[in-house]
Amino acid sequence: MTDAALTDAARILDGSPVPTFVIDSSHVVVYWNAALARLSGVPAAEVLGTQQQWRGFYPAPRPALADLVVDSATQDLIQSLYRDACRPATHCPGGWEAEDFFPTFGETGRWLAFSAAPIHNSEGRIVGCVETLQDISERKEAELARRESQRQLGEIVAGSPVATFVIDAQCRVTHWNRACAALTGVSATAMEGRSDIWRAFYPSETRRVVLAEMIVSGARHQDVAQYYASHARPSLLVADAFEARDFFPTFGPRGKWLHFMAAPLHDINGAVVGAIETLVDLSETTAAKNAETSA
């Protein structure tokens, strides 16, 4: 493909709503569509025929992704500029995809996803590159908000004075707070990521499921009662949750009576994706009741 043909092909895309620019093998801008001019605030007239495509994206000169593709840059060089947010294009040999934040776009900056694909002539030689961009700010902001929500949840669980742990749909521990570590004598480091939760509560010869695991597996009242008999019941406060009471002989020098409740965690479609279990030490209350009974 000649440079003239490359320019003609670029003109065909002029009405596209997708922000797009094209450079030739000399890194000269041969196409800069209206959608990109609106997104970047840089008119096509200011960059066409120049090697200043960086002006549309960065405050100082640096290679755009298209420049790196034209130069057949190494993966190390590309990733040094775009970090882990860059990867080889899935359906375009020699192309690259990336995501990045552009602080000069709009009032607060914008997140863009962009991909650059090489243009070859009939002999297979790279004669240019086309780069397209998509505003993904809403998606990235939603992702960041979700991560912040998860972080805050982790902080709430970790700082709660009530012994608490959380498991996922595969019954692996995702959270094990400090109060739970103090109660069981087993650290979060030793438990998070593991599915043998029973080890923190029961001797090895009495391996069994814990209440949170029963919740994830959809256990019914009769299933829970097999383990806790009359000491278990459906929660009066939380739907599909159970609460129980049991004696744990390995906790402390004389064992401890615990009251514990496990409740399901749901995704937006209502499917159970995990469970949260809280445990409260009843030893002092039980001892006081026993003392009153003896008196």
Salt bridges, closest charged atoms under 4 A:
ASP8 OD1 - ARG11 NH1 2.82
GLU46 OE1 - ARG55 NH2 2.68
ASP67 OD1 - HIS27 ND1 2.76
ASP71 OD1 - HIS27 NE2 2.80
GLU97 OE1 - ARG87 NE 3.34
GLU99 OE2 - ARG139 NH2 2.90
GLU99 OE1 - LYS140 NZ 3.54
ASP100 OD1 - ARG83 NH2 3.08
ASP135 OD2 - ARG110 NE 2.98
GLU143 OE2 - ARG139 NH1 2.76
GLU143 OE1 - LYS140 NZ 3.65
GLU148 OE2 - ARG151 NH2 2.69
ASP168 OD2 - ARG172 NE 3.09
ASP196 OD2 - ARG194 NH2 2.59
ASP196 OD2 - ARG199 NE 2.77
ASP223 OD2 - ARG220 NE 3.76
GLU243 OE1 - ARG233 NH2 3.26
GLU243 OE1 - HIS259 NE2 3.13
ASP281 OD2 - LYS256 NZ 3.13
